[in-house]
Every structure is written in C-alpha cells, then in structure tokens.
C-alpha cells in the first residue's frame, strides 16, 4: 500500500490513530508518534520541542551506566528526547524510570536505523519466518526483511547530568 514504505524503502508497521483517546501504556510508545517525535526531536510526553541547549538535547533513559565505559555514548535509543517540564512528570509517573534513570544531554543524536520485527525467507513455506525483534543500522543488508516500528537515534557526545 502507498505510504507503507518511507523514502529509504523501509516497510513500516501500520498503527491506528485515535487522538485524545485511551491512556498511556508505559513501555509501549505508539509507533507513529514515536517516529514523528524522533524525526523532529519532540518530547516523548507532550510532543513539544525537546529541551535543547548548547550542551545538547535532553534525554531520560533507564540507567545502565555499568554496561560499558562511556555509556551512553554510541548507544542506539528508541526513546524520543524530552522537554524539561515533562522530565519530572515522567520520572515520577513511569514505573521503570522510578527504579533508576539517567538524565542525559547529547550534542549529536543522528538517525541511525530502525527497530522492528525481523523476518527471513522460509524454505518450507510461502510465508517468511519470524526471527524476532531486531535493531538494524540503515546500511544493514537485512533491512528489506524488517517490519519497522521505531526509529533509532545514536547518542553521541553525551553528558550524564544526575549522579
């Protein structure tokens, strides 16, 4: 169907739109809203422009400082950035962030790829085989087999703001 693929040829999962209906489900960001927020660097909560200073764009993430040296520099994220007024609201309201979060500024956060359901051709069936969720860089040869649901930005030149 027209509109199912973007300008890069990536196939996007369809998502229904019901503005103003329902309640937030933490951990399950609406795919179309996520894509818009990531493309335009909008707040993941209110869709206003994300907080942006000379020190970078504001992000709030689960705290994984022990995962690798210089975390989160080089990390791919599917969570859109955030504005300063929504930062306090989200860290209080989101169950996962209440357990521990990192407030980050990134001076560069280029679009780097997509996340979604990866498939492979099936030798025994006319239908492809589901391999699982995957995050792929834009130059991946497996990209044609991904049904994308989220854009991914790579955080570069990061500073962690909370101890």
N, C-alpha and C positions, 0 to 999 in steps of 0.2 A: 504494500500500500504506500502511496505517496506520503512522505513525511516520517516514515518508519526509520529511514536512514538519514544520518546527518551529512554534512559536506565532506567528511572524511570517509564516508561509506559505512560507518558503524551502525549496526542494527540496534535500535533502542526498544526496550520493552514498553508496551503501551500501559498507561496509567490513567485511571479515571480522574476527572477533575470535579470537585464538589466544594467550591469556595465557601467558606464560612460554616461548613457542616462537619460534624464529628469532633473528636477530642484528640489531642496529641498522644501518640503512642511512642514513648521514649525508646530510642534504639531503632526505630523504623521510620526513617525520613522518607517522605513522599518523593518518588524518583524524579518527577518533572520539576518539582520545586527545588530539589537538591541540585539538579542540573542548571537551572536558572541562577540559583544563588552562587554556585561555583563559577559559572561563566562570568557573572557580573560582580563577584565578590560582595555579595549581600549577606546580611546577618541571617544565620540559620534559624533564629527565633522569630524575628519581626519582619524580615525581608527589606529593612532599610539598609543603606550602605554600611558595610562593616567598618569598625573603627580603624583608621589608617593615619599614622603619624610618620614623621621622618624615621622613626625606629622600626617601622613595618606595620603589617596588618595583624590584627588581634585574632587569636585562635584560642579555644579552650578544648583540651583533649584529655582523655584518660592518661594518668601519669604512668609512664613506662620509662622513667629515667635510667633504670638499671638495665634496659635491654641492650644498649650498645653505647660506646663512647660517642659523645657529641649528639646524643639523642635530643631533639627530633630532627636535626639537620639531615636531609636526604630521605626523610620519611614521606611516603605517599599517604595522603589523607582523603577520605571521602566526606568528612565533616566540613561543611562550609564554615567560613570565619564567623565572627560575632561582633556586635556593637557593644560599646561599654555599658549602656543601661541594661542590656539583656544578660550581661555576664553574671551579675549577682543572681538574677532570677533563675538562670539555667543551672548554676552550681547548687542552688537550693532545691530546685524542683526535680532535676534529673536524678533518679536513684543511682545510676552508675557514677556520675560526677561527684555525688556526695561521698562516695567511698575513697575518692582521691582524684585530683585533677591537676593539670599543669596549665598555667596561663602563659601563652607564648606570643611573641612577635616574630614575624618572618619578613625580612625585607624583600625577598623574592619567593613567589609561590606559583611557578608556571604550571599550566595544564600539562599533565604528563601522560595520561592514559585513562582507562575506563575499568570499571569493576562490574561483574555480572556473572551470568551462568554460562560456563564453557561447555561446548559440545564437541563431538568428534564424529566423523563419518562412521557408520556401522557396517561392517562387512556382512552381517547376517540379517539386516532389516532395512527397509526403506527409510526408516527414521534415524536421525542421529542419536548417539549415545550421550547422555548427560554425564559429564566428568566431575562437576562440582563448581562451587563459586571460585572465581579467579580474578586477580587484578593483573591487567596487561598494559604494557607500555604501548604508545601509539605505533611503534615500529615492529611490534610482535607479528610473526607470520601466522600466529593462531587467531589474530583479531577477527578474521571473517567468520570464525566459529563461535564468537561470543555474542550473547544476547545481553547487551549492556543495560545497567540500571543506575549507575552512578559515575559521575566524572571524578577523576583523581587529580589532585594538585600535589606537587612535590614541594615540601617546605625546605627552603634554603636560607642560609644566613640567619639563623634563629637565635633568640634570646629567651630564656625562661625567666618570667617575672616573679613567680612566687617561690618561696624557699621549699 
